[in-house]
């Protein structure tokens, strides 16, 4: 006699969704840990006598950040027209924007992945990441701005010549003993002692920061065009 196959029971949909959310959260935590560990050493203070080769003479030929096949990519010739002090300001701007972009790119993904399940603000913030800041309750936005301002003020005190001591025609003048991006933050002790290894780590941070600037700009543009979150694009 024909015996029809017995259908296997399917797990409840809620279990599947819960499992997927837990998986996403674990992946996001791993991504955060990897990013912080990889970039923390770039903030470490310079060691006397064991400085990077780029710290000895800050020129386009000696500064780290160039990789094959592009080499030193400067199609508009900004570096050729810049003196050492101007070149240091360019590098300070690049590395700082790269760090902000790495946090921003990660923030897009984490913010959208945990929406509706975060303990912050009663899990009321939702939608594309570019709309999250406007949904923050009143008062918290001021705290965020104050925190950013405090971090920038500390960075300026470490690396910049006081405005009263700088000439009017040299705004944003960096200290002679300051290496761009070296704000003395290395809680995990990842900064290499070997100058060549330090140059390699600086190059890695710059390359990741450059990629992150393109990624963050792409995320922002994509969400602004169609109003959909990046996670939603990945899952569709």
C-alpha positions in Angstrom: 0.0 0.0 0.0 1.2 3.5 -0.8 2.2 5.4 2.3 2.5 9.2 1.7 5.5 10.9 3.2 5.0 12.5 6.6 5.8 16.2 6.4 8.5 17.3 8.8 7.5 19.9 11.4 8.8 23.4 10.6 10.2 25.6 13.4 8.1 28.6 14.3 8.8 31.7 12.4 9.5 33.6 15.6 12.4 31.2 16.3 13.9 31.7 12.9 13.7 35.5 13.3 15.2 35.4 16.8 18.1 33.2 15.6 18.8 35.5 12.7 18.8 38.6 15.0 21.2 36.9 17.5 23.5 35.9 14.6 23.5 39.5 13.3 24.3 40.8 16.8 27.2 38.4 17.2 28.6 39.5 13.8 28.3 43.1 14.7 30.1 42.6 18.0 32.9 40.8 16.2 33.1 43.6 13.6 33.3 46.3 16.4 36.1 44.4 18.3 38.1 43.9 15.1 37.8 47.6 14.1 38.8 48.9 17.5 41.7 46.5 17.9 43.0 47.2 14.4 43.0 51.0 14.7 43.8 51.6 18.3 47.5 51.5 17.9 47.4 54.4 15.4 46.6 56.8 18.3 49.7 55.8 20.3 52.3 58.4 21.3 55.6 58.5 19.5 58.5 56.8 21.3 61.7 58.7 21.6 64.4 57.1 19.5 62.1 54.5 18.0 59.9 56.7 15.8 58.5 55.9 12.4 60.8 56.6 9.5 58.0 59.0 8.3 58.4 61.0 11.5 62.0 61.9 10.8 61.2 64.0 7.7 57.7 64.5 6.6 57.8 64.5 2.8 55.8 62.9 0.0 58.7 60.5 -0.6 59.0 59.2 3.0 55.4 59.4 4.4 53.6 56.0 4.6 50.3 55.3 2.9 51.4 54.5 -0.7 50.8 51.0 -2.0 51.2 49.3 -5.4 49.8 49.5 -8.0 48.7 53.1 -7.4 51.8 54.2 -5.5 51.6 57.8 -4.2 48.3 58.8 -5.6 48.1 62.6 -6.0 46.6 63.4 -9.5 45.9 67.1 -8.6 49.5 67.7 -7.3 48.5 68.9 -3.8 51.6 67.3 -2.3 54.0 68.8 -4.9 52.7 72.3 -4.1 52.8 71.9 -0.3 55.6 72.5 2.2 56.2 70.2 5.1 53.8 72.0 7.5 51.0 72.0 4.9 51.6 68.4 4.1 51.3 67.4 7.7 47.9 69.2 7.9 46.8 67.3 4.8 47.7 64.0 6.4 46.1 65.0 9.7 42.9 65.7 7.9 43.0 62.5 6.0 43.7 60.2 8.9 41.1 61.9 11.1 38.4 61.8 8.4 39.3 58.1 7.8 38.8 57.3 11.5 35.5 59.1 11.6 34.4 57.3 8.4 35.3 53.9 9.9 33.1 54.5 12.9 30.4 55.9 10.6 30.4 52.9 8.3 30.2 50.6 11.2 27.5 52.8 12.8 25.3 52.5 9.8 25.3 48.7 10.0 25.1 48.4 13.8 22.4 51.0 14.2 20.2 49.4 11.6 20.9 45.9 12.8 19.7 46.5 16.4 16.8 48.8 15.7 13.7 47.8 17.6 15.7 45.7 20.0 18.2 48.2 21.5 17.9 49.2 25.2 18.5 52.9 24.2 15.5 55.3 23.9 13.0 52.4 24.4 14.0 50.9 21.1 11.9 53.7 19.3 14.6 54.7 16.8 14.1 53.0 13.5 14.4 53.4 9.7 17.5 54.3 7.7 20.6 55.3 9.7 20.6 58.8 8.2 17.4 59.5 10.1 18.4 58.2 13.5 20.0 61.3 14.8 16.9 63.4 14.2 14.9 60.8 16.3 17.1 61.2 19.3 15.1 62.7 22.2 15.7 66.3 23.1 18.7 66.9 25.3 20.6 63.8 24.2 21.7 65.5 21.0 23.3 68.3 23.0 25.2 65.6 25.0 26.5 64.0 21.8 27.6 67.3 20.4 29.4 68.2 23.6 31.2 64.9 23.7 32.4 65.4 20.1 33.5 69.0 20.9 35.4 67.8 23.9 37.3 65.2 21.9 38.1 67.7 19.2 39.3 70.2 21.8 41.6 67.6 23.3 43.0 66.7 19.9 43.7 70.4 19.2 45.5 70.8 22.4 47.7 67.9 21.7 48.6 68.6 18.1 48.0 72.3 17.4 50.0 75.4 18.1 48.0 77.8 20.3 46.4 80.5 18.1 48.1 83.2 20.2 51.5 81.7 19.3 50.8 81.2 15.6 51.1 83.7 12.8 47.9 85.1 11.3 48.8 83.6 7.9 49.3 80.1 9.3 46.0 79.0 10.6 45.8 75.4 12.0 49.5 75.2 12.5 50.6 71.8 13.9 53.3 71.4 16.5 56.8 70.5 15.2 57.0 67.4 17.4 53.5 66.2 16.6 52.9 63.4 14.1 49.5 63.6 12.3 47.0 61.3 14.0 49.3 60.5 17.0 47.0 61.6 19.9 48.4 59.2 22.5 45.6 56.6 22.6 46.7 52.9 22.6 44.8 51.1 25.4 45.6 47.7 24.0 49.3 48.3 23.5 49.3 47.4 19.8 51.7 50.0 18.6 54.8 48.3 17.1 58.3 49.3 18.4 59.9 48.5 15.0 59.8 51.6 12.7 59.1 49.6 9.6 56.2 47.7 11.3 54.8 51.0 12.5 54.9 52.5 9.0 53.0 49.3 7.8 50.4 49.7 10.5 50.0 53.4 9.6 49.5 52.5 6.0 46.9 49.8 6.9 44.9 52.4 8.9 45.1 54.9 6.0 43.9 52.4 3.5 41.0 51.2 5.7 40.1 54.8 6.3 40.1 55.7 2.6 37.9 52.7 1.9 35.6 53.7 4.8 35.2 57.2 3.5 34.0 55.8 0.2 31.7 53.3 2.0 30.2 55.9 4.3 29.6 58.3 1.4 28.0 55.5 -0.6 25.8 54.5 2.4 24.6 58.0 2.9 23.9 58.6 -0.8 22.0 55.3 -1.2 19.8 55.9 1.8 19.1 59.5 0.7 18.1 58.4 -2.8 15.5 55.7 -1.9 14.9 56.1 1.8 15.8 52.4 2.6 18.4 51.3 5.1 21.6 49.6 4.1 20.7 46.4 6.0 17.5 46.4 4.1 19.4 46.6 0.8 21.6 43.7 1.8 18.6 41.5 2.6 16.5 42.3 -0.4 
